[in-house]
Amino acid sequence: TDFIADISLDLFAIFLCMLFVYKTGPSIGVISFFIALIIYIILHFVFYSFREKIIKKIFK
């Protein structure tokens, strides 16, 4: 279940980033892509650490 949760979270984050890139506009495609990538990495680490804390709290 952990693996599936990670994949769905990643897909959700990627979707958000794609939406952000689309809204920002294709005129600065490369820049917005890198911004989206940075946001995705930050989101990934935030969600992952948050999930770890929740799991530790539940199983204590």
N, C-alpha and C positions, 0 to 999 in steps of 0.2 A: 504493500500500500504506500510505503514511503516513496518508492520509485515512481509510481503513478502520480502521486501528489507533486513530486518535483517536476515531472514532465508537464502536467497541467498548469502549474505555476509559471513555468518557463514560457509555455505557449501563451498564457495570459499576458505576461510581461512583454513578450514579442509583439503581441497584438496591440497593446497600448503604445509601444514604440512606433509601430507601423502607422497607427492612427495619428500619432504626434508628427511623424515625418510627413504624412499626407496633408495634415492641417497647416504645417509650416510652409509647405509649398515646394515644388520641385526645382525652383530657381536656385536654391542653395542646397541641392540634393546631398552632396558629399558632406557638407557641414552638419546638416540636420541628421544624416545617417550616423555620424560620429557622436552627436549629442544623444541620439536615441540609444546607441550602443552603450554609452556611459550611464545613461539612466537605467538601462536594462541591467548592467552589472551591479549598480547600486541597489536596485530593487531586489535582485537575486540574493545579494548578501544580506540585506535587511530582512527579507522574508525568511531566509534560511536560518539566521540567528534567532529570529522571533519564534520560528517553529520549534527550534531546539529548546528554547526557554519554556515554551508551552508544554512540550513533551516531558521535560524534567519536572515541571510543576505537577503534572497529572500523575506521573509514576512515582512521586515521592511518598 
